[in-house]
């Protein structure tokens, strides 16, 4: 019985360490706010493929930034000389 408890405790500790490593390596899942923002931007830009469930925080941030920049550039007046 104590072996089983020890194995469970060890498995829980390994799981905790993996989660901690994921956070430190930038593999933390995107937040709800990021998901909402990315989905809205993707729909606004008519690029539904830009939204993907299961992205990391860092990947979601990159995609949000790229979509915001493309949206901003599209709103600028044409360049004239």
N, C-alpha and C positions, 0 to 999 in steps of 0.2 A: 504494500500500500504506500509506504513512504517513497519507494522508487518511482511510483507513478506520480506522486505529488512533486517529486524532484524533477521528473521529466517534463511535467506540465509547467513548472516554474521556469525551467530552462527554455522551453519553447516560447513562453510568454516573454522572457528576457530577449531572446533572439528576435522575436517579432518587433519588440520595442526598439531594438537597435537598428533593425532594417528601416523602420519608419523614421527614426532619427537620421539615418544615413540618407534616406530619400529627401528629407527636408534640406539637409546640408548640400546635397548634390543638385538641387534645383528640380527635384522630381515631385514636389508637393503639388497636389491637385489644384486646379484653378478654383477660385472662390465663386460663390453664387453671383456676386456682383460682376465679376469678370465674364462669367458665362452669359449673363443677361446683356451686358454691354457688347460682347462679341457677336451674339446672335442678332441684336438690333442693328449693328453696323453691317453685318454680312447681308442682312435683308435689305437695308437701305442702299447698299452698293450693288445689290442683285448678284451677290456671290455667296450663295448658301454653302458652298463647299469650304468657305473660310471658317465656318463654325463646325467644331468637331467635339463631341463629348469625350471626356477623358484626357483633355490636354493638361499639361503642367502649368503652374502659375507663370513661369518664364515664357513658355510658348504662347500662352494666351496673351500675355503682355505684348509680345512682339507682333502678334497678329492684330491686336487692337491698335497698336501704334501705326502699323502699315496702313490699315484701313482708314484711320483718322487722317493720315497724311494724304492719302489718295483723295479722300473726301474734301480736304482743305484745298488741295491743288485744283480739283475740279470746280471749286467755287471762286477761284481767282479770275480776274478779267483776263482776256487774251493779251498777250504781249504785243505791243506795237512799237515800232521805231519811229 
